[in-house]
C-alpha cells in the first residue's frame, strides 16, 4: 500500500524530493511547450508528466502535481481564466487516480509476463484518458454554459473536447514507453507497484 500511495522511494526525504523534481519538470515542460502555443504538444507533455508522477511518486504525489500545475499555469499566464483552474485540477487528479487504481487492480508486477504488464499499462492509460476526457467534455458542454459567456464556452468546447482525449492518450503512450527504462534503473516500481 505504501508503494501505491508514495511510489517506491525508500524514505520521506526521497518521496518529497521526487515530488519536488517532478513538479519542477512538469512546470518547466508546461512553460516551454506552452510558448509554442500548440495545445496538442503542451497537453501531451503535461499528461505524460502526470502519469509518470503517479508511477514515480505514487498516487499522492501524482494528485499533488496534477492539482498544483493548473495554478502555476495561471500564474505563468498559460491559462488566463482563473475560473477554469479548479476544473483542470480535478480532471488532472482524475487522470492520475484512474491510472494508479487500474495499475493496482491489474497488479502490474515482476511476476507478470511482459505482455500482461504492457496490457495492464495500456489499459490504465486508456481508462484514465477516457475519464479525463469525459470530465472535461461534461464541464465544457454541460456545466460551463450555465455560468460562462457563450464565446468562451464555444472556445472551450473545442479545446476541452476530443483534443483532450488525444493529449491524454499521447502522454500515456510516452509514459508506457518510458516505463521500462525507468524500471530498469529502479525508479518506476516493478513488483511493488501493485502492493
C-alpha positions as a Python dict, from the first residue, in 0.01 Angstrom:
ca = {
    (1, 'X'): (0, 0, 0),
    (2, 'X'): (290, 238, 73),
    (3, 'X'): (417, 198, -283),
    (4, 'X'): (70, 270, -421),
    (5, 'X'): (47, 588, -214),
    (6, 'X'): (406, 717, -236),
    (7, 'X'): (596, 521, -502),
    (8, 'X'): (898, 303, -436),
    (9, 'X'): (1105, 575, -265),
    (10, 'X'): (1290, 444, 39),
    (11, 'X'): (1215, 730, 282),
    (12, 'X'): (1018, 1053, 330),
    (13, 'X'): (1303, 1273, 208),
    (14, 'X'): (1321, 1077, -117),
    (15, 'X'): (943, 1096, -156),
    (16, 'X'): (946, 1475, -114),
    (17, 'X'): (1248, 1508, -344),
    (18, 'X'): (1074, 1309, -617),
    (19, 'X'): (754, 1512, -585),
    (20, 'X'): (957, 1835, -597),
    (21, 'X'): (1157, 1724, -901),
    (22, 'X'): (850, 1601, -1088),
    (23, 'X'): (665, 1925, -1009),
    (24, 'X'): (958, 2133, -1135),
    (25, 'X'): (994, 1923, -1452),
    (26, 'X'): (620, 1938, -1520),
    (27, 'X'): (608, 2316, -1477),
    (28, 'X'): (920, 2369, -1689),
    (29, 'X'): (788, 2144, -1967),
    (30, 'X'): (446, 2310, -1943),
    (31, 'X'): (601, 2656, -1970),
    (32, 'X'): (842, 2576, -2255),
    (33, 'X'): (589, 2382, -2460),
    (34, 'X'): (328, 2650, -2383),
    (35, 'X'): (547, 2904, -2561),
    (36, 'X'): (475, 2715, -2883),
    (37, 'X'): (103, 2768, -2833),
    (38, 'X'): (17, 2419, -2960),
    (39, 'X'): (-226, 2251, -2720),
    (40, 'X'): (-160, 1904, -2861),
    (41, 'X'): (208, 1929, -2764),
    (42, 'X'): (161, 2101, -2427),
    (43, 'X'): (-128, 1877, -2322),
    (44, 'X'): (54, 1559, -2422),
    (45, 'X'): (367, 1658, -2230),
    (46, 'X'): (176, 1759, -1917),
    (47, 'X'): (-30, 1438, -1923),
    (48, 'X'): (290, 1236, -1965),
    (49, 'X'): (441, 1403, -1657),
    (50, 'X'): (122, 1347, -1457),
    (51, 'X'): (122, 974, -1536),
    (52, 'X'): (497, 945, -1476),
    (53, 'X'): (441, 1119, -1143),
    (54, 'X'): (187, 854, -1049),
    (55, 'X'): (446, 585, -1124),
    (56, 'X'): (741, 758, -956),
    (57, 'X'): (574, 931, -659),
    (58, 'X'): (262, 720, -607),
    (59, 'X'): (-95, 838, -616),
    (60, 'X'): (-37, 1110, -353),
    (61, 'X'): (247, 1273, -548),
    (62, 'X'): (64, 1236, -879),
    (63, 'X'): (-251, 1403, -745),
    (64, 'X'): (-46, 1680, -582),
    (65, 'X'): (133, 1758, -908),
    (66, 'X'): (-192, 1738, -1105),
    (67, 'X'): (-357, 1991, -873),
    (68, 'X'): (-58, 2228, -845),
    (69, 'X'): (22, 2263, -1216),
    (70, 'X'): (-301, 2443, -1323),
    (71, 'X'): (-239, 2708, -1056),
    (72, 'X'): (119, 2753, -1176),
    (73, 'X'): (-6, 2773, -1536),
    (74, 'X'): (-239, 3051, -1422),
    (75, 'X'): (50, 3236, -1255),
    (76, 'X'): (266, 3198, -1569),
    (77, 'X'): (-14, 3327, -1791),
    (78, 'X'): (-56, 2999, -1977),
    (79, 'X'): (-419, 2983, -1865),
    (80, 'X'): (-573, 3329, -1827),
    (81, 'X'): (-910, 3200, -1697),
    (82, 'X'): (-898, 3167, -1318),
    (83, 'X'): (-1244, 3005, -1312),
    (84, 'X'): (-1114, 2708, -1512),
    (85, 'X'): (-830, 2618, -1274),
    (86, 'X'): (-1031, 2401, -1029),
    (87, 'X'): (-1184, 2206, -1319),
    (88, 'X'): (-843, 2143, -1476),
    (89, 'X'): (-706, 2036, -1136),
    (90, 'X'): (-997, 1795, -1085),
    (91, 'X'): (-951, 1648, -1434),
    (92, 'X'): (-577, 1602, -1376),
    (93, 'X'): (-642, 1434, -1042),
    (94, 'X'): (-896, 1201, -1206),
    (95, 'X'): (-637, 1104, -1471),
    (96, 'X'): (-384, 1013, -1201),
    (97, 'X'): (-632, 831, -975),
    (98, 'X'): (-779, 612, -1251),
    (99, 'X'): (-432, 532, -1390),
    (100, 'X'): (-297, 436, -1045),
    (101, 'X'): (-602, 231, -947),
    (102, 'X'): (-607, 34, -1272),
    (103, 'X'): (-237, -45, -1228),
    (104, 'X'): (-304, -154, -870),
    (105, 'X'): (-610, -363, -963),
    (106, 'X'): (-439, -532, -1259),
    (107, 'X'): (-137, -599, -1037),
    (108, 'X'): (145, -483, -1264),
    (109, 'X'): (434, -677, -1115),
    (110, 'X'): (755, -866, -1175),
    (111, 'X'): (559, -1192, -1170),
    (112, 'X'): (363, -1097, -1480),
    (113, 'X'): (500, -1171, -1821),
    (114, 'X'): (585, -871, -2039),
    (115, 'X'): (265, -896, -2243),
    (116, 'X'): (39, -882, -1935),
    (117, 'X'): (240, -595, -1784),
    (118, 'X'): (221, -399, -2109),
    (119, 'X'): (-152, -475, -2145),
    (120, 'X'): (-213, -352, -1787),
    (121, 'X'): (-28, -27, -1853),
    (122, 'X'): (-213, 31, -2180),
    (123, 'X'): (-549, -42, -2016),
    (124, 'X'): (-463, 204, -1736),
    (125, 'X'): (-377, 475, -1991),
    (126, 'X'): (-692, 420, -2199),
    (127, 'X'): (-929, 423, -1900),
    (128, 'X'): (-759, 723, -1737),
    (129, 'X'): (-760, 919, -2065),
    (130, 'X'): (-1125, 833, -2120),
    (131, 'X'): (-1230, 952, -1774),
    (132, 'X'): (-1035, 1279, -1807),
    (133, 'X'): (-1188, 1341, -2149),
    (134, 'X'): (-1542, 1270, -2026),
    (135, 'X'): (-1498, 1501, -1727),
    (136, 'X'): (-1365, 1788, -1938),
    (137, 'X'): (-1629, 1729, -2204),
    (138, 'X'): (-1901, 1743, -1936),
    (139, 'X'): (-1758, 2063, -1789),
    (140, 'X'): (-1732, 2237, -2126),
    (141, 'X'): (-2064, 2124, -2275),
    (142, 'X'): (-2295, 2097, -1974),
    (143, 'X'): (-2160, 2294, -1677),
    (144, 'X'): (-1981, 2596, -1828),
    (145, 'X'): (-2278, 2712, -2041),
    (146, 'X'): (-2460, 2776, -1711),
    (147, 'X'): (-2221, 3050, -1596),
    (148, 'X'): (-1968, 3144, -1867),
    (149, 'X'): (-2010, 3376, -2166),
    (150, 'X'): (-2103, 3199, -2493),
    (151, 'X'): (-1780, 3297, -2681),
    (152, 'X'): (-1566, 3139, -2408),
    (153, 'X'): (-1790, 2831, -2395),
    (154, 'X'): (-1754, 2786, -2772),
    (155, 'X'): (-1376, 2813, -2743),
    (156, 'X'): (-1364, 2568, -2452),
    (157, 'X'): (-1590, 2315, -2620),
    (158, 'X'): (-1317, 2275, -2884),
    (159, 'X'): (-1015, 2289, -2651),
    (160, 'X'): (-1180, 2061, -2394),
    (161, 'X'): (-1328, 1820, -2647),
    (162, 'X'): (-1172, 1528, -2831),
    (163, 'X'): (-834, 1704, -2824),
    (164, 'X'): (-819, 1623, -2451),
    (165, 'X'): (-857, 1254, -2528),
    (166, 'X'): (-574, 1270, -2783),
    (167, 'X'): (-337, 1457, -2549),
    (168, 'X'): (-405, 1210, -2266),
    (169, 'X'): (-352, 909, -2494),
    (170, 'X'): (-32, 1052, -2645),
    (171, 'X'): (102, 1138, -2299),
    (172, 'X'): (6, 789, -2184),
    (173, 'X'): (180, 624, -2480),
    (174, 'X'): (501, 809, -2396),
    (175, 'X'): (464, 706, -2031),
    (176, 'X'): (428, 339, -2129),
    (177, 'X'): (739, 369, -2347),
    (178, 'X'): (935, 528, -2059),
    (179, 'X'): (815, 275, -1801),
    (180, 'X'): (1066, 7, -1896),
    (181, 'X'): (1379, 229, -1891),
    (182, 'X'): (1264, 380, -1559),
    (183, 'X'): (1201, 34, -1416),
    (184, 'X'): (1544, -80, -1530),
    (185, 'X'): (1709, 196, -1325),
    (186, 'X'): (1474, 118, -1033),
    (187, 'X'): (1279, 445, -1046),
    (188, 'X'): (947, 302, -1159),
    (189, 'X'): (805, 29, -940),
    (190, 'X'): (813, -325, -1074),
    (191, 'X'): (678, -582, -833),
    (192, 'X'): (597, -317, -574),
    (193, 'X'): (369, -103, -791),
    (194, 'X'): (69, -322, -714),
    (195, 'X'): (140, -383, -346),
}
